[in-house]
Amino acid sequence: MVELSDHGAVMDKFLALPMPRMFMYGQQNASLSNLPTLRAQGVRVAEIPHCGHIPLYSNPALMWRGIADSIASTPP
């Protein structure tokens, strides 16, 4: 996965998806350099409090709440 992330144009593929997109990250990663780019490209960016690299492990309840809120607010 690291190889794909670093050299596989994963971000370009993600940004080209023809659907609503969301990027979730843990609060401890709030300084990620790609956050402004994601926002500028219309990606919903969600910071999950009290988390490190993997919100699913650090704060699963708020991660799932963020996913549910995103789905609920996406037009059909």
N, C-alpha and C positions, 0 to 999 in steps of 0.2 A: 504494500500500500504506500509506503514511503517513496519507493521508486516511482510509482504512478503519480503521486502528489508532486514530487520534485521535478519529474521529467516527462510526464505523460499528458500534459495539457488538461489536467482534471478541471481546473478552474474554468478554462475556456468551454469545456464540454458542459459543465454545470450552468454557466451563464447562458449557454445556447439552448437550454431546455425550453420547450414551448409550453410551459405551464407555470403556475405560481411556484416560487422557490422560497425556501427558508433556510437560513444558516443559524444553527444554535452553537453557543460556545459557553464555557464556564467563566464565571466572573474573574477568576485568576488569569484568564487569557484575554482580558479586555484590551490589551495592547497589540493584538494581532494586526499585522500590517495590511491585510487584505480587507478589513472591515469597511473602510471608506469606499473602496472599489465595489464591494458587494452592494452597499447602500445606493451608490450612484447608478448601478445597473438595475435597480428596482427589486433587489432581493430583500425580503423581510429578514431582519437581523434580530435575534433574540438572545440576550444575555441571561444565563441562568445563575441566580445568586448562590453563594456558598459552594462553588464548584471549581474543580480543576479542569483537567483536559477532557474528562469523560463525564458529562452531566448525568448520563444514565446510571452511573455508579454513585456519584457524589450527591445528587439530588433528584432522584427519579420522579418524585411526585411533581415537582415544578417543571421538569422537562416534559412529562406527559401533558401537564396543564398547558404548556406553551404550544405543543402540537395540537391539542384540542382547540385552543383559542384560534390558532392559525386556520385550521380547517373550517371552524364555525364562521370565520370572517371572510372566507374566500367565496366570491360569487359562484353560483352553479355554472 
